[in-house]
């Protein structure tokens, strides 16, 4: 999967916010706030194809965390991004 075109990560008042841009996303009525780690992951995957395993590996490369915890956190975040319509 990829991050859906038209969604960008911005920093506003010290918060990481995903917002929609363009006519294709005119019905998007949610504000998505990301913590520092989720924002880092968003930037790390960029326009590339990725899945929860990709997020797991990124977490393992940056943080001292066991694989089970990283995989659970990555799967939860990936699922939230899917549910919010941020992935295509």
C-alpha positions as CSV (number, residue, x, y, z in Angstrom):
1,X,0.0,0.0,0.0
2,X,0.9,3.6,-0.3
3,X,-0.1,6.8,1.4
4,X,-3.1,8.1,-0.6
5,X,-2.3,11.1,-2.8
6,X,-3.5,14.4,-1.5
7,X,-2.6,13.8,2.2
8,X,0.3,15.7,3.6
9,X,1.9,15.9,7.0
10,X,2.3,19.3,8.5
11,X,3.5,20.6,11.8
12,X,1.1,23.1,13.4
13,X,1.6,24.5,16.9
14,X,4.1,21.7,17.7
15,X,1.6,19.0,16.6
16,X,2.0,16.7,13.6
17,X,-1.2,16.9,11.6
18,X,-2.2,15.0,8.4
19,X,-4.4,17.2,6.2
20,X,-6.0,16.7,2.8
21,X,-5.3,18.8,-0.2
22,X,-7.0,19.0,-3.5
23,X,-10.5,18.4,-4.8
24,X,-10.2,14.6,-4.6
25,X,-10.2,14.8,-0.8
26,X,-13.0,17.4,-0.3
27,X,-15.1,15.1,1.8
28,X,-12.4,14.4,4.4
29,X,-13.7,15.8,7.6
30,X,-11.3,14.3,10.2
31,X,-8.1,15.7,11.6
32,X,-5.4,13.1,12.0
33,X,-2.8,13.9,14.7
34,X,0.4,11.8,14.8
35,X,2.9,11.5,17.5
36,X,6.6,12.0,16.8
37,X,7.2,8.3,16.0
38,X,4.1,8.0,13.7
39,X,5.2,11.2,11.9
40,X,8.7,9.8,11.5
41,X,7.2,6.6,10.0
42,X,5.0,8.7,7.7
43,X,8.0,10.6,6.4
44,X,10.1,7.4,6.2
45,X,7.7,5.5,3.9
46,X,7.1,8.6,1.7
47,X,5.7,7.6,-1.7
48,X,6.9,4.1,-1.5
49,X,4.9,0.9,-1.3
50,X,4.8,-0.4,2.3
51,X,3.0,-2.6,4.8
52,X,3.0,-3.3,8.5
53,X,6.1,-5.4,8.2
54,X,7.9,-2.4,6.6
55,X,6.8,-0.2,9.6
56,X,8.1,-2.9,11.9
57,X,11.5,-2.9,10.4
58,X,11.7,0.8,10.5
59,X,10.8,0.8,14.2
60,X,13.5,-1.8,14.9
61,X,16.1,0.2,13.0
62,X,15.5,3.3,15.1
63,X,14.4,2.2,18.6
64,X,15.6,-0.4,21.1
65,X,12.4,-2.5,21.1
66,X,11.7,-6.2,20.7
67,X,10.2,-7.4,17.5
68,X,6.9,-8.5,19.0
69,X,6.3,-5.0,20.4
70,X,7.4,-3.3,17.2
71,X,5.2,-5.6,15.1
72,X,2.1,-5.0,17.3
73,X,2.6,-1.2,17.3
74,X,3.2,-1.2,13.5
75,X,0.1,-3.3,12.8
76,X,-2.0,-1.0,15.0
77,X,-0.8,2.1,13.3
78,X,-1.1,0.6,9.8
79,X,-4.7,-0.4,10.7
80,X,-5.5,3.1,11.9
81,X,-4.2,4.6,8.7
82,X,-6.2,2.2,6.7
83,X,-9.4,2.9,8.7
84,X,-8.9,6.6,8.3
85,X,-8.7,6.3,4.5
86,X,-5.1,7.5,4.3
87,X,-3.8,4.5,2.3
88,X,-4.4,3.3,-1.2
